[in-house]
Amino acid sequence: MNQAGARIQGSRYTLHAMNLRVSPYLLLTLANLFWAGNWIVGRGMRDEVPPIALSFWRWVIALACLLPLAWPYLRRDRALLLAGWRWLVLLGILGTCLYNALTYIGLQQTEAVNGLLLNSFIPIVIVTLAWLFQGKRLRHIESLGIAMSFSGVVAIVARGDLGTLLALTLNLGDIWILLSVFAWAVYTLLLPRRPAAHPLAFLFAIALIGVLATLPFYLLEHFTIRQIVPSPGAWLAITYAGIFPAFLGFIFWNRGVEQVGAAQAGLFIHLMPAFGIVLAAVFLGERLMNFHFIGIALIFGGIFLTTRKRRSA
């Protein structure tokens, strides 16, 4: 659809972000900027906002923003959604419950820069899982790319110190981040099995399932571990996470992918650590070490080798 101000069928609501003709490359860039900011919020507000609370309220806010846009499609496609409820539950738990919660838990114990760089390992995990479980044949260049990116992850996790690996004293936050990467990779591989409902209806459905799946853990955290420390910064952080990364980020990303294709849009994921490094330096006072540069070079080098032929095709 080229007319960006088109109305959603059966609804009086319009997607105000599309009122003007906007470049899909700008939308993809903004989506990754919002997602990078999400990592900064998760790290910067770790003392005021517990990780499960941030994940829970982020998607509650996103649901409130999504409802008026998704409502006509939820009514139209409810039969499809009900028929595919098993896949919706699985995708909701992986994509909007585990991925976010594990990310925020990891950011309690590792720096935002580390988390962002480890998150860049997602494309390689997807390729590896597709090879292991879906019978995808790997070319030699892809195998080399996987090995190179894995070396980058090891360099970051070990903090550039071989003794850290030998002593098995890994940063627990890095392990949580890698688990979140695994959850997102599995979610991505299972996406083709999702019900053929409208994207907004699908997003609302998995967001709702993610909120319901997170609720017991949020209540456990709230009543037995710690609670949100009320402050303007805490409320701003939660509001940002709900409106920008969860709501607008997904809308902008889906729109950009629709216009330029998944292969070209996928390259914009590499903007996330670039934005995140700058934001972490500005807002969190984090600084890059030599092992960060080595790790990111190896990860991006592996991604380049693994995807080079597809991009040219």
C-alpha positions in Angstrom: 0.0 0.0 0.0 1.6 3.3 -1.1 -0.9 5.7 0.3 0.4 5.9 3.8 -2.7 7.5 5.1 -5.1 4.7 4.2 -7.6 3.8 6.9 -7.7 0.4 8.6 -10.7 -1.5 7.3 -13.8 -1.3 9.4 -12.2 1.1 11.9 -12.2 4.9 12.3 -8.6 4.7 13.5 -5.7 5.4 11.3 -2.0 4.7 11.8 -0.8 8.2 12.4 2.7 7.2 11.8 1.8 6.5 8.2 -0.2 9.8 7.5 2.7 11.0 5.4 4.7 9.1 2.8 7.7 7.8 4.9 10.8 6.0 3.6 10.8 2.4 4.6 14.5 2.8 5.3 13.7 5.5 7.8 11.1 3.2 9.4 13.6 0.3 9.7 16.2 2.7 11.1 13.8 4.1 13.7 12.7 0.6 14.7 16.3 -0.4 15.5 16.9 2.9 17.3 13.9 2.2 19.5 15.0 -1.4 20.2 18.5 -0.2 21.1 17.0 2.2 23.5 15.1 -0.6 25.1 18.4 -2.2 26.1 19.6 1.0 27.6 16.3 1.4 29.6 16.6 -2.2 30.8 20.1 -1.7 32.0 19.8 1.9 33.3 16.6 1.4 35.3 17.6 -2.0 36.7 17.6 -0.7 40.3 14.2 1.0 40.0 12.2 -1.4 37.8 12.6 -5.2 38.3 13.1 -7.2 35.1 9.8 -9.1 35.1 7.8 -6.0 36.0 9.4 -4.1 33.0 8.6 -7.0 30.6 5.0 -7.3 31.9 4.0 -3.6 31.9 5.8 -3.0 28.6 3.4 -5.4 26.8 0.4 -4.2 28.8 1.0 -0.7 27.4 1.7 -2.1 23.9 -1.6 -4.0 24.1 -3.5 -0.8 24.9 -1.9 0.9 21.9 -2.6 -2.0 19.6 -6.2 -2.7 20.5 -7.9 0.0 18.4 -5.7 -0.8 15.4 -6.1 -4.6 15.7 -9.8 -4.8 16.7 -11.3 -5.0 13.2 -8.9 -7.7 12.2 -9.4 -9.6 15.5 -13.1 -9.8 14.7 -12.5 -10.7 11.1 -9.8 -13.4 11.7 -11.0 -14.8 15.0 -11.7 -18.2 13.5 -8.1 -18.4 12.1 -6.7 -17.3 15.5 -8.8 -19.9 17.4 -7.9 -22.7 15.0 -4.2 -21.9 15.4 -4.2 -21.3 19.2 -1.5 -23.9 19.9 1.0 -22.1 17.7 -0.1 -18.7 19.1 0.6 -19.9 22.6 4.0 -21.2 21.7 5.0 -18.1 19.8 3.6 -15.8 22.5 5.6 -17.5 25.2 8.8 -17.5 23.2 8.6 -14.1 21.5 6.8 -11.8 24.0 7.3 -13.6 27.3 10.7 -15.4 27.4 12.7 -13.2 25.1 11.9 -9.9 26.9 12.0 -11.3 30.4 15.3 -13.1 29.9 16.8 -10.0 28.3 15.9 -7.7 31.2 17.1 -10.3 33.7 20.4 -10.5 31.9 20.8 -6.7 31.9 20.6 -6.8 35.7 24.1 -8.4 35.6 25.8 -7.4 32.4 26.4 -4.2 30.6 24.1 -3.0 27.8 27.0 -3.0 25.3 27.7 -6.7 26.0 24.0 -7.6 25.7 23.6 -5.8 22.4 26.6 -7.5 20.9 25.5 -10.9 22.1 22.1 -10.2 20.6 23.8 -9.8 17.2 24.4 -13.5 17.3 20.7 -14.2 16.6 21.1 -14.6 12.8 23.8 -17.3 13.3 21.7 -19.1 15.9 18.8 -19.2 13.4 21.0 -20.7 10.7 22.4 -23.2 13.0 19.0 -24.4 14.4 17.6 -24.6 10.8 20.6 -26.9 10.0 20.1 -29.1 13.1 16.3 -29.4 13.1 15.0 -28.5 9.6 17.6 -30.2 7.5 19.0 -27.1 6.0 22.3 -27.8 4.2 25.1 -25.5 5.1 27.6 -24.3 2.6 31.3 -24.2 3.6 31.1 -20.4 3.8 28.2 -20.6 6.1 30.0 -23.1 8.4 32.9 -20.7 8.5 30.6 -17.8 9.3 29.0 -19.7 12.2 32.4 -20.6 13.6 33.6 -17.0 13.3 30.5 -15.5 15.0 30.7 -18.1 17.8 34.2 -17.0 18.4 33.0 -13.4 18.7 30.4 -14.4 21.3 33.1 -16.4 23.2 35.4 -13.3 23.2 32.6 -11.1 24.7 31.5 -13.6 27.3 35.1 -14.3 28.4 35.8 -10.5 28.5 38.8 -11.2 26.3 40.5 -13.2 29.1 41.3 -16.9 28.4 41.6 -17.4 32.1 37.9 -16.6 32.5 36.9 -19.5 30.3 39.4 -21.9 31.9 38.1 -21.0 35.3 34.4 -21.2 34.1 33.6 -17.9 35.8 31.3 -16.5 33.2 29.1 -13.5 33.8 25.6 -14.9 34.6 24.0 -11.9 32.8 25.6 -13.0 29.5 24.1 -16.5 29.9 20.6 -15.0 30.4 21.1 -12.9 27.2 22.2 -16.0 25.3 19.1 -17.8 26.5 17.0 -14.9 25.2 18.8 -15.1 21.9 17.9 -18.8 21.7 14.3 -18.1 22.5 14.0 -15.5 19.7 15.8 -17.8 17.2 13.3 -20.6 17.9 10.4 -18.0 17.7 11.7 -16.9 14.3 12.0 -20.4 12.9 8.4 -21.2 14.0 6.9 -18.0 12.5 5.9 -19.7 9.2 3.6 -21.9 11.2 1.6 -19.0 12.6 -2.1 -18.6 11.7 -2.7 -16.7 8.5 -4.3 -13.8 10.3 -3.7 -10.1 9.7 -0.3 -9.1 11.2 -1.9 -6.7 13.7 -4.3 -9.4 14.9 -1.4 -11.8 15.2 0.8 -9.3 17.1 -2.1 -8.5 19.5 -2.7 -12.2 20.1 0.9 -13.2 20.9 1.3 -10.0 23.0 -1.8 -10.9 25.0 -0.5 -14.5 25.5 2.9 -13.1 26.5 1.3 -10.9 29.1 -0.8 -13.8 30.5 2.3 -16.1 30.6 4.4 -13.4 32.4 1.7 -12.5 34.9 2.4 -15.3 37.5 6.1 -14.5 37.5 5.4 -10.8 37.8 3.2 -11.5 40.8 5.9 -13.7 42.4 8.5 -11.0 41.8 6.2 -8.3 43.1 5.3 -10.0 46.4 8.4 -12.0 47.2 11.4 -10.3 45.6 11.1 -6.6 45.0 8.7 -4.0 43.5 8.9 -1.0 41.3 10.5 2.0 43.0 8.0 4.8 42.2 9.7 7.6 40.5 9.2 9.7 37.3 12.2 7.9 35.8 10.6 4.5 36.4 7.3 5.4 34.9 9.0 7.1 31.9 11.1 4.0 31.4 8.1 1.7 31.4 6.1 4.0 29.1 9.0 4.2 26.7 9.5 0.4 26.6 5.7 0.0 25.9 5.2 2.7 23.3 8.5 2.8 21.3 10.2 -0.7 21.2 7.1 -2.9 21.7 4.4 -0.9 19.8 6.0 1.5 17.3 9.1 -0.6 16.8 7.0 -3.6 15.6 4.7 -1.5 13.5 7.6 0.3 11.8 9.6 -2.9 11.3 6.6 -4.8 9.8 5.9 -1.8 7.4 9.5 -1.6 6.3 9.8 -5.3 5.7 6.6 -5.2 3.7 8.1 -2.6 1.4 11.7 -3.7 0.9 11.6 -7.4 1.7 12.9 -9.4 4.6 16.4 -10.0 3.2 17.2 -6.3 2.8 15.4 -5.3 6.0 17.4 -7.9 7.9 20.6 -5.9 7.3 19.2 -3.1 9.4 19.4 -5.3 12.5 23.1 -4.5 12.5 22.2 -0.9 13.4 21.0 -2.0 16.8 24.4 -2.5 18.5 25.7 0.6 16.7 23.0 2.7 18.2 23.2 0.9 21.5 26.9 1.5 21.9 26.4 5.3 21.4 23.4 5.4 23.7 25.2 3.3 26.4 28.1 5.7 26.3 25.9 8.8 26.5 23.4 7.6 29.1 25.1 4.9 31.1 28.7 5.9 31.0 29.8 2.6 29.6 32.9 2.4 27.5 34.1 0.0 24.9 37.0 -2.4 25.6 39.3 -4.1 23.2 37.3 -7.4 23.5 34.2 -5.6 22.4 35.8 -4.5 19.1 37.2 -8.0 18.6 33.8 -9.7 19.4 31.7 -7.4 17.2 34.1 -7.7 14.3 33.9 -11.5 14.5 30.1 -11.6 14.9 29.5 -9.2 12.0 32.2 -11.0 9.9 30.4 -14.3 10.5 27.0 -12.8 9.6 28.5 -11.3 6.4 29.9 -14.7 5.3 26.7 -16.5 6.2 24.3 -14.1 4.3 26.6 -12.8 1.5 25.2 -15.1 -1.2 21.5 -14.5 -0.2 22.0 -10.7 -0.2 23.5 -10.7 -3.6 20.7 -13.0 -4.9 
